[in-house]
Amino acid sequence: MGYPTDLTDNQWELIKHHFAGSRKRKYEKRDLINAVLYLVKTGCQWRMLPHDYPPYKTVYSFYRRMRINGTWEAIMDDLVKQVRIRAGRNATP
């Protein structure tokens, strides 16, 4: 049983290609993303992250690396393009 903020299988399918080249780590990328989404949605402190998720230091490190290397921005750009196309508009304004 997950949290309401966790990605559905369909949502994960839309973004998982951004992590395809990543090497295998101790924690799954999807679990790390779910932890970040939980933090963003609930506004909880990093240290208050539920124990169902990876350790908060690991989640913070993942979040920071993805922010610095532009992965979060790339994910958002892709999602915006997909929504625009589904709405019958050009991918970019």
C-alpha positions as CSV (number, residue, x, y, z in Angstrom):
1,M,0.0,0.0,0.0
2,G,1.5,3.3,-1.1
3,Y,0.8,6.9,-0.6
4,P,-1.6,9.0,-2.7
5,T,1.4,10.9,-3.9
6,D,3.1,7.8,-5.4
7,L,3.3,7.5,-9.2
8,T,0.9,5.2,-10.9
9,D,2.3,2.7,-13.4
10,N,1.1,4.9,-16.3
11,Q,2.8,7.9,-14.8
12,W,6.0,6.0,-14.3
13,E,5.9,4.8,-17.9
14,L,5.9,8.4,-19.1
15,I,9.1,9.4,-17.3
16,K,11.2,6.3,-16.7
17,H,13.2,6.8,-19.9
18,H,14.9,9.7,-18.2
19,F,16.6,7.2,-15.9
20,A,17.3,4.5,-18.4
21,G,21.1,5.1,-18.6
22,S,21.4,5.2,-14.8
23,R,23.3,2.4,-13.2
24,K,21.6,0.1,-10.7
25,R,21.7,1.4,-7.2
26,K,20.5,0.1,-3.8
27,Y,17.2,2.0,-4.2
28,E,14.9,2.0,-7.2
29,K,14.5,5.4,-9.0
30,R,10.7,5.1,-8.8
31,D,11.0,4.9,-5.0
32,L,13.2,7.9,-4.9
33,I,10.8,9.9,-7.1
34,N,7.9,8.8,-5.0
35,A,9.7,10.1,-1.9
36,V,10.4,13.5,-3.6
37,L,6.8,13.8,-4.6
38,Y,5.7,13.0,-1.1
39,L,7.9,15.7,0.3
40,V,6.8,18.3,-2.3
41,K,3.1,17.6,-1.8
42,T,3.0,17.3,2.0
43,G,5.6,19.9,2.7
44,C,7.2,17.8,5.4
45,Q,10.8,18.2,6.5
46,W,13.4,15.9,5.0
47,R,14.0,14.2,8.3
48,M,10.3,13.5,8.7
49,L,10.1,11.4,5.6
50,P,8.2,8.2,6.4
51,H,10.3,5.1,6.8
52,D,8.6,3.4,3.9
53,Y,10.8,5.5,1.6
54,P,14.6,5.3,1.3
55,P,16.6,7.3,3.9
56,Y,16.1,11.0,3.7
57,K,19.8,11.7,3.0
58,T,19.6,9.4,0.0
59,V,16.4,11.0,-1.2
60,Y,17.9,14.5,-0.8
61,S,21.1,13.5,-2.6
62,F,19.0,12.1,-5.5
63,Y,16.8,15.2,-5.7
64,R,19.9,17.5,-5.7
65,R,21.7,15.6,-8.4
66,M,18.6,15.5,-10.6
67,R,18.1,19.2,-10.1
68,I,21.7,20.1,-10.9
69,N,21.9,17.9,-14.0
70,G,18.6,19.2,-15.4
71,T,16.6,15.9,-15.1
72,W,13.6,17.5,-13.3
73,E,13.5,20.3,-15.9
74,A,13.6,17.7,-18.8
75,I,10.8,15.7,-17.2
76,M,8.6,18.7,-16.9
77,D,9.3,19.8,-20.5
78,D,8.4,16.4,-21.8
79,L,5.2,16.3,-19.8
80,V,4.1,19.7,-21.0
81,K,4.7,18.7,-24.6
82,Q,2.7,15.5,-24.1
83,V,-0.2,17.4,-22.6
84,R,-0.2,20.0,-25.4
85,I,-0.1,17.3,-28.1
86,R,-3.0,15.5,-26.5
87,A,-5.0,18.7,-26.4
88,G,-4.5,19.1,-30.1
89,R,-1.9,21.9,-29.9
90,N,1.7,22.2,-31.0
91,A,4.2,20.6,-28.7
92,T,5.8,23.9,-28.1
93,P,4.1,27.3,-28.0
